[in-house]
């Protein structure tokens, strides 16, 4: 039995991802950038809930990871080839793609595929995490606290990059993964919380994240931030993934979606159920749309009409997903 709210969380998350990647979308202010930081963590939390509910053998996870690698390398090739063609770089960058600079070029064009690489890592850890949290309930809570302290920029909330002896592990996806399971499977006992309590808390947290970002990026400490390189001025969303405020806000969004009694909507259910292929294709579709003459003429006529880019991207990705699902061979490369 599919859970409607899970599909809706994924639909909401992939919509935010698309808006984020439409860089010239009107919502490009620091305020909205601060909101986008919950988009990818939502996927990690949902994956943790779905994967840690039942036991998966090492053999199952090995098969899953082999397929994941096939999907990853196929889409890395497709996206890189498409981007080089659109930019007119195919002829003299092709050799680089095959040899010496493959990693550098791939990251320039396929940065969004880091999500699949992280899933590969989480799949390896999955049997260990499952055994630990199912046979040591108290240990699960301790693990969440330890991961929270070790993987978030906990003390940065007070002052820039204040030295945190616990910080330095890039294991923050594991925190979202385990927290997603603990929260959505009912282990954190949130039954007494009302939906409006959770919603209000999310608003306060996101405003706090924006206020913190503003102080260091545009406010009174902006010059000190630039000179001391405390917070990357052009990577606020990436920075947000490590923020303890964003961790709490992401957990709040998941909980809010769980508490709301949703009515089935065919459109958004389809988006949520197919969030992976949409995620794989959205970067390429955005590039294609940006290079089309029709789109250039539309925004040339009226710049605010850039708002159609994320909408068109979502619709095109949905159409391509439907098309690829009609054939068992192409369907294989949009699922893991």
C-alpha positions as CSV (number, residue, x, y, z in Angstrom):
1,X,0.0,0.0,0.0
2,X,1.5,3.3,-1.1
3,X,1.5,6.2,1.4
4,X,0.1,9.3,-0.3
5,X,2.0,11.7,1.9
6,X,5.3,10.1,0.9
7,X,4.6,10.7,-2.7
8,X,3.6,14.3,-1.9
9,X,6.9,14.9,0.0
10,X,8.9,13.7,-3.0
11,X,6.7,15.8,-5.4
12,X,7.3,18.9,-3.2
13,X,11.1,18.1,-3.0
14,X,11.6,17.6,-6.7
15,X,9.6,20.8,-7.4
16,X,12.0,22.7,-5.2
17,X,15.0,21.1,-6.9
18,X,13.8,22.2,-10.3
19,X,13.1,25.8,-9.1
20,X,16.6,25.8,-7.5
21,X,18.3,24.7,-10.8
22,X,16.4,27.3,-12.8
23,X,19.0,29.8,-11.7
24,X,17.4,32.9,-13.3
25,X,14.0,32.1,-11.8
26,X,12.5,35.3,-10.1
27,X,12.9,33.6,-6.7
28,X,16.7,34.1,-6.7
29,X,16.9,36.2,-3.6
30,X,18.7,35.2,-0.4
31,X,15.4,34.6,1.3
32,X,14.2,32.0,-1.2
33,X,17.7,30.4,-1.4
34,X,17.5,29.8,2.3
35,X,14.3,27.9,1.8
36,X,15.6,25.7,-0.9
37,X,18.1,24.0,1.5
38,X,15.4,21.5,2.6
39,X,14.9,20.0,-0.9
40,X,17.5,17.3,-1.2
41,X,17.5,16.4,2.6
42,X,13.8,15.5,2.1
43,X,14.7,12.8,-0.3
44,X,17.3,11.4,2.2
45,X,14.7,11.3,5.0
46,X,12.1,9.5,2.8
47,X,14.7,7.0,1.6
48,X,15.7,6.3,5.2
49,X,12.1,5.7,6.2
50,X,11.4,3.4,3.2
51,X,14.7,1.5,3.4
52,X,15.1,1.0,7.1
53,X,11.5,-0.3,7.8
54,X,12.4,-3.8,6.5
55,X,15.6,-5.8,6.4
56,X,17.6,-5.9,3.2
57,X,20.3,-8.6,2.8
58,X,23.8,-7.7,1.7
59,X,23.1,-9.5,-1.6
60,X,20.0,-7.4,-2.2
61,X,21.9,-4.2,-1.6
62,X,24.8,-5.4,-3.8
63,X,22.3,-5.9,-6.7
64,X,20.7,-2.5,-6.0
65,X,24.1,-0.8,-6.1
66,X,25.2,-2.5,-9.3
67,X,22.1,-1.2,-11.0
68,X,22.6,2.2,-9.4
69,X,26.1,2.5,-10.8
70,X,24.8,1.5,-14.3
71,X,22.2,4.3,-14.1
72,X,24.7,6.8,-12.7
73,X,27.3,6.2,-15.4
74,X,24.7,6.2,-18.2
75,X,23.2,9.5,-17.1
76,X,26.6,11.0,-16.5
77,X,27.4,10.2,-20.1
78,X,24.1,11.5,-21.5
79,X,24.2,14.7,-19.6
80,X,27.9,15.4,-20.4
81,X,27.4,14.6,-24.1
82,X,24.3,16.8,-24.3
83,X,25.9,19.8,-22.5
84,X,29.0,19.6,-24.6
85,X,26.9,19.5,-27.8
86,X,24.7,22.5,-26.6
87,X,27.8,24.5,-25.8
88,X,29.6,23.6,-29.0
89,X,32.4,21.9,-27.1
90,X,32.0,18.3,-28.3
91,X,34.8,18.3,-30.8
92,X,37.7,19.4,-28.6
93,X,36.4,18.2,-25.2
94,X,35.4,14.6,-26.2
95,X,39.0,13.3,-25.6
96,X,39.0,14.9,-22.2
97,X,35.8,13.3,-21.3
98,X,37.2,9.8,-22.1
99,X,40.6,10.4,-20.6
100,X,42.4,12.7,-18.1
101,X,39.8,15.3,-17.1
102,X,36.7,13.1,-17.1
103,X,36.0,13.7,-13.4
104,X,36.4,17.5,-13.6
105,X,34.2,17.8,-16.7
106,X,31.6,15.4,-15.4
107,X,31.3,17.5,-12.2
108,X,30.8,20.7,-14.2
109,X,27.9,19.2,-16.1
110,X,26.6,16.5,-13.8
111,X,26.9,18.0,-10.4
112,X,23.3,17.0,-9.5
113,X,24.3,13.3,-9.8
114,X,26.1,13.5,-6.5
115,X,22.8,12.4,-5.0
116,X,23.1,9.0,-6.6
117,X,26.7,8.6,-5.4
118,X,25.5,9.3,-1.9
119,X,22.7,6.7,-2.2
120,X,25.4,4.2,-3.2
121,X,27.1,4.9,0.1
122,X,23.9,4.7,2.1
123,X,23.0,1.4,0.5
124,X,26.3,0.0,1.7
125,X,25.6,1.2,5.2
126,X,21.9,0.1,5.1
127,X,22.3,-3.5,6.5
128,X,24.5,-2.2,9.4
129,X,22.2,0.6,10.2
130,X,19.2,-1.7,10.1
131,X,20.7,-4.2,12.5
132,X,21.9,-1.4,14.9
133,X,18.6,0.5,15.1
134,X,16.3,-2.5,15.3
135,X,18.3,-4.3,17.9
136,X,19.3,-1.3,19.9
137,X,16.5,1.2,20.1
138,X,18.2,3.5,22.6
139,X,21.3,3.4,20.5
140,X,19.3,4.9,17.6
141,X,18.6,8.0,19.6
142,X,22.2,8.3,20.6
143,X,23.3,7.8,17.0
144,X,21.0,10.7,15.9
145,X,22.4,13.0,18.5
146,X,26.0,12.1,17.7
147,X,25.4,12.5,14.0
148,X,23.7,15.9,14.6
149,X,26.7,17.2,16.6
150,X,29.4,15.7,14.3
151,X,27.9,16.5,10.9
152,X,26.1,19.8,11.2
153,X,27.9,23.2,11.6
154,X,26.4,23.3,15.1
155,X,28.5,26.2,16.5
156,X,28.3,28.2,13.3
157,X,24.9,29.4,14.4
158,X,26.7,31.5,17.1
159,X,29.8,32.7,15.2
160,X,31.0,32.0,11.7
161,X,33.2,29.0,11.3
162,X,33.9,28.7,15.0
163,X,36.1,25.7,15.5
164,X,34.0,22.6,16.1
165,X,36.2,19.6,17.2
166,X,33.4,17.3,16.3
167,X,32.8,18.7,12.8
168,X,34.5,17.4,9.7
169,X,32.5,14.2,8.7
170,X,30.6,14.5,5.5
171,X,28.1,12.0,6.9
172,X,25.2,14.4,7.1
173,X,23.1,12.2,4.7
174,X,23.3,9.4,7.3
175,X,21.8,11.8,9.8
176,X,18.8,12.6,7.5
177,X,18.5,8.9,6.6
178,X,18.2,7.7,10.2
179,X,16.2,10.7,11.4
180,X,13.7,10.1,8.6
181,X,13.1,6.5,9.7
182,X,12.9,7.4,13.4
183,X,10.5,10.3,12.7
184,X,8.2,8.8,10.1
185,X,8.0,5.4,11.7
186,X,6.8,6.9,14.9
187,X,9.8,6.4,17.2
188,X,10.0,10.0,18.2
189,X,6.5,10.2,19.7
190,X,5.1,13.3,18.0
191,X,1.5,12.2,18.3
192,X,0.5,15.2,20.5
193,X,1.8,17.8,18.1
194,X,-0.8,19.4,15.9
195,X,-0.3,20.2,12.2
196,X,-0.4,23.9,12.9
197,X,2.2,23.6,15.6
198,X,4.5,21.9,13.2
199,X,3.8,24.4,10.4
200,X,4.4,27.4,12.6
201,X,7.7,25.8,13.8
202,X,8.8,25.3,10.2
203,X,8.1,29.0,9.4
204,X,10.1,30.1,12.4
205,X,13.1,27.8,11.6
206,X,13.2,28.9,8.0
207,X,13.0,32.6,8.9
208,X,15.8,32.0,11.4
209,X,18.0,30.3,8.7
210,X,17.3,33.3,6.4
211,X,18.1,35.8,9.2
212,X,21.4,34.0,9.9
213,X,22.3,33.9,6.2
214,X,21.5,37.6,5.9
215,X,23.7,38.6,8.8
216,X,26.7,37.0,7.3
217,X,26.1,37.5,3.5
218,X,24.3,40.8,3.2
219,X,24.1,42.3,6.7
220,X,26.5,43.8,9.3
221,X,29.0,40.9,9.2
222,X,29.1,40.5,5.4
223,X,32.6,42.1,5.1
224,X,34.0,40.1,7.9
225,X,32.5,37.0,6.3
226,X,34.2,37.7,3.0
227,X,37.6,38.4,4.6
228,X,37.5,35.4,6.9
229,X,35.6,33.1,4.4
230,X,33.2,31.9,7.0
231,X,30.2,31.1,4.8
232,X,30.5,30.5,1.0
233,X,28.6,33.5,-0.5
234,X,27.6,31.6,-3.7
235,X,26.8,28.2,-2.2
236,X,24.2,29.0,0.5
237,X,22.1,26.0,-0.4
238,X,24.9,23.6,-0.1
239,X,25.9,25.2,3.2
240,X,22.3,24.8,4.3
241,X,22.4,21.0,4.1
242,X,24.8,21.0,7.1
243,X,22.8,23.6,9.1
244,X,21.2,22.3,12.3
245,X,18.3,24.7,11.6
246,X,17.7,23.1,8.2
247,X,17.9,19.6,9.7
248,X,15.1,20.5,12.1
249,X,13.1,22.3,9.4
250,X,13.3,19.3,7.0
251,X,12.2,17.0,9.8
252,X,9.3,19.4,10.4
253,X,8.2,19.3,6.8
254,X,8.2,15.5,6.7
255,X,6.2,15.5,9.9
256,X,3.7,18.1,8.6
257,X,3.1,16.1,5.4
258,X,2.5,13.0,7.6
259,X,0.0,14.7,9.8
260,X,-2.1,16.3,7.0
261,X,-5.0,14.2,5.6
262,X,-4.3,14.3,1.9
263,X,-6.7,13.7,-0.9
264,X,-5.4,11.8,-3.8
265,X,-4.3,13.9,-6.7
266,X,-3.2,12.0,-9.9
267,X,-0.8,14.8,-11.1
268,X,1.2,15.2,-7.9
269,X,1.1,11.5,-7.1
270,X,2.6,10.8,-10.5
271,X,5.3,13.4,-9.9
272,X,6.1,11.9,-6.5
273,X,6.2,8.3,-7.7
274,X,8.5,9.3,-10.6
275,X,10.7,11.8,-8.7
276,X,13.9,9.8,-9.6
277,X,13.6,9.9,-13.4
278,X,12.5,13.6,-13.2
279,X,15.6,14.3,-11.0
280,X,17.8,12.5,-13.5
281,X,16.4,14.5,-16.5
282,X,15.6,17.9,-15.1
283,X,19.1,19.4,-15.5
284,X,19.3,18.4,-19.2
285,X,15.8,19.6,-19.8
286,X,16.5,23.0,-18.3
287,X,19.6,23.3,-20.6
288,X,17.6,22.3,-23.6
289,X,14.8,24.8,-22.9
290,X,17.3,27.6,-22.3
291,X,18.7,26.9,-25.7
292,X,15.4,26.8,-27.6
293,X,14.6,29.8,-29.8
294,X,10.9,29.9,-28.6
295,X,12.0,30.3,-25.0
296,X,14.5,32.9,-25.8
297,X,11.9,34.9,-27.7
298,X,9.4,34.6,-24.9
299,X,11.7,35.9,-22.2
300,X,13.0,38.5,-24.7
301,X,9.5,39.8,-25.0
302,X,8.8,39.7,-21.3
303,X,11.5,38.9,-18.8
304,X,9.2,37.9,-15.9
305,X,7.9,35.1,-18.1
306,X,11.0,33.2,-17.0
307,X,8.5,31.8,-14.5
308,X,7.5,29.3,-17.2
309,X,10.9,27.6,-17.1
310,X,10.4,25.4,-14.0
311,X,6.8,24.7,-15.0
312,X,7.9,23.7,-18.5
313,X,10.8,21.6,-17.1
314,X,8.5,19.6,-14.9
315,X,6.0,18.9,-17.6
316,X,8.6,17.9,-20.2
317,X,10.3,15.6,-17.6
318,X,6.9,14.0,-16.9
319,X,6.3,13.4,-20.6
320,X,9.8,11.9,-21.1
321,X,9.3,9.7,-18.0
322,X,6.0,8.4,-19.4
323,X,7.7,7.8,-22.8
324,X,10.7,5.9,-21.3
325,X,8.4,3.8,-19.1
326,X,6.6,2.4,-22.2
327,X,9.7,0.3,-23.0
328,X,11.2,-2.3,-20.6
329,X,14.7,-1.5,-21.7
330,X,14.5,2.3,-21.3
331,X,12.5,1.9,-18.1
332,X,15.4,0.0,-16.6
333,X,17.6,3.1,-16.7
334,X,15.2,5.4,-14.9
335,X,14.7,3.1,-11.8
336,X,16.9,1.8,-9.1
